[in-house]
Amino acid sequence: MGAKQVADCTRCVAVGIAGRIGKQRERKLADEAMHGFLDCLAEGLKDLAAVAEGTLKPLDLRAQSLLGSVGMLGVRVGVHHELRENHDANGEDIIAFFIKLDPHMNAPVAGDSSQPGINGFAGQLFVGTSSLAILRDQL
């Protein structure tokens, strides 16, 4: 993940995927929101927790989990913002939701997969056997 993607994720935590931030508001962004998001990721998704603890290398994460995709992390950022801002969810609620999704993040996913959570759309989301989804609207 490069600096641009980190900056995009930070902005998305504050205003959501479709939100816009001006230069003045960007300077005022609090680190607390991003730290809250990262805490939810680490507590709700075991593979990301393992990377944070140093027991799983990022390259191995990419090989075994969809969470190795910057786009999938972007989806998590959007979900985090949506749950906080529009559904009054707190950190514990978001962690519980991420825990429910965690078993469905295994990779690679075959284009003809019937993996739970894909609901028959794997052929539209993945090319061949892949660890990265086709994301048309990335961060």
C-alpha positions as CSV (number, residue, x, y, z in Angstrom):
1,M,0.0,0.0,0.0
2,G,1.4,3.3,-1.0
3,A,1.2,6.7,0.6
4,K,-1.6,7.7,-1.8
5,Q,-3.8,4.8,-0.8
6,V,-3.1,5.5,2.9
7,A,-4.2,9.2,2.3
8,D,-7.3,8.0,0.4
9,C,-8.2,5.6,3.2
10,T,-7.8,8.4,5.8
11,R,-10.1,10.7,3.8
12,C,-12.6,8.0,3.3
13,V,-12.8,7.2,7.1
14,A,-13.7,10.9,7.5
15,V,-16.2,11.5,4.7
16,G,-17.0,8.1,3.1
17,I,-16.2,6.8,-0.3
18,A,-18.1,9.4,-2.3
19,G,-17.3,12.3,0.1
20,R,-15.0,15.1,-0.8
21,I,-12.5,17.0,1.3
22,G,-11.1,20.5,0.7
23,K,-7.5,21.4,1.7
24,Q,-8.6,23.2,4.9
25,R,-10.6,20.3,6.2
26,E,-7.9,17.8,5.2
27,R,-5.5,19.7,7.5
28,K,-7.9,19.3,10.4
29,L,-8.5,15.6,10.0
30,A,-8.0,13.9,13.3
31,D,-5.8,10.8,13.5
32,E,-8.3,9.4,16.0
33,A,-10.8,8.3,13.3
34,M,-8.1,6.4,11.4
35,H,-6.8,4.8,14.5
36,G,-10.3,3.7,15.4
37,F,-10.7,2.2,11.9
38,L,-7.3,0.4,12.1
39,D,-8.3,-1.0,15.6
40,C,-11.5,-2.4,14.1
41,L,-9.6,-4.0,11.3
42,A,-7.0,-5.6,13.6
43,E,-9.6,-6.9,16.1
44,G,-12.1,-8.1,13.5
45,L,-9.9,-9.6,10.8
46,K,-7.5,-12.3,12.1
47,D,-5.1,-12.1,9.0
48,L,-4.7,-8.3,9.4
49,A,-4.1,-8.8,13.1
50,A,-1.4,-11.4,12.2
51,V,0.3,-8.9,9.9
52,A,0.2,-6.2,12.6
53,E,1.7,-8.6,15.1
54,G,4.4,-9.6,12.7
55,T,3.4,-13.3,12.5
56,L,2.2,-13.1,8.9
57,K,4.1,-11.4,6.1
58,P,2.2,-9.0,3.8
59,L,3.2,-11.2,0.7
60,D,1.7,-14.2,2.4
61,L,-1.5,-12.2,3.3
62,R,-1.9,-11.4,-0.4
63,A,-1.6,-15.1,-1.3
64,Q,-4.2,-16.4,1.2
65,S,-6.6,-13.5,1.7
66,L,-8.6,-11.0,-0.3
67,L,-7.6,-8.5,2.4
68,G,-4.2,-8.2,0.7
69,S,-6.0,-6.1,-2.0
70,V,-5.9,-2.3,-1.5
71,G,-9.4,-2.3,-3.1
72,M,-10.8,-4.6,-0.4
73,L,-9.4,-2.5,2.3
74,G,-11.1,0.5,0.6
75,V,-14.3,-1.4,0.8
76,R,-13.7,-1.9,4.6
77,V,-13.1,1.8,5.0
78,G,-16.4,2.6,3.3
79,V,-18.2,0.1,5.4
80,H,-16.7,1.5,8.6
81,H,-17.7,5.0,7.7
82,E,-21.2,4.0,6.6
83,L,-21.8,2.0,9.8
84,R,-20.5,4.8,12.0
85,E,-22.2,7.7,10.3
86,N,-25.5,6.3,9.1
87,H,-26.2,3.4,11.4
88,D,-24.9,4.6,14.8
89,A,-22.6,1.7,15.1
90,N,-19.8,1.8,17.6
91,G,-16.4,0.2,17.4
92,E,-17.6,-3.0,19.0
93,D,-20.5,-3.3,16.5
94,I,-18.1,-2.8,13.6
95,I,-15.6,-5.4,15.0
96,A,-18.5,-7.9,15.3
97,F,-19.5,-7.3,11.7
98,F,-15.9,-7.7,10.5
99,I,-15.6,-10.9,12.5
100,K,-18.7,-12.3,10.6
101,L,-17.1,-11.4,7.3
102,D,-13.7,-12.7,8.1
103,P,-14.3,-16.4,7.1
104,H,-15.3,-15.2,3.6
105,M,-12.0,-13.5,2.8
106,N,-10.0,-16.6,1.8
107,A,-8.2,-16.5,-1.4
108,P,-7.7,-17.4,-4.2
109,V,-11.3,-17.3,-5.4
110,A,-12.1,-19.1,-8.7
111,G,-14.2,-17.3,-11.2
112,D,-16.8,-20.1,-10.9
113,S,-16.7,-20.2,-7.1
114,S,-19.7,-20.8,-5.0
115,Q,-17.8,-19.4,-2.0
116,P,-20.3,-18.0,0.6
117,G,-20.7,-14.3,0.4
118,I,-20.0,-14.2,-3.3
119,N,-23.6,-15.3,-4.1
120,G,-22.9,-16.4,-7.7
121,F,-21.1,-13.2,-8.8
122,A,-17.6,-14.6,-8.6
123,G,-17.3,-14.7,-12.4
124,Q,-18.0,-11.0,-12.5
125,L,-15.7,-10.1,-9.6
126,F,-12.7,-12.4,-10.2
127,V,-10.7,-13.3,-13.3
128,G,-9.7,-17.0,-13.3
129,T,-8.4,-18.0,-9.9
130,S,-7.6,-14.8,-8.2
131,S,-6.8,-13.1,-4.9
132,L,-7.8,-9.7,-6.2
133,A,-11.2,-8.6,-7.1
134,I,-11.9,-6.5,-10.2
135,L,-12.8,-3.1,-8.7
136,R,-14.1,-0.6,-11.2
137,D,-14.4,2.2,-8.7
138,Q,-11.4,2.0,-6.5
139,L,-10.4,4.6,-4.0
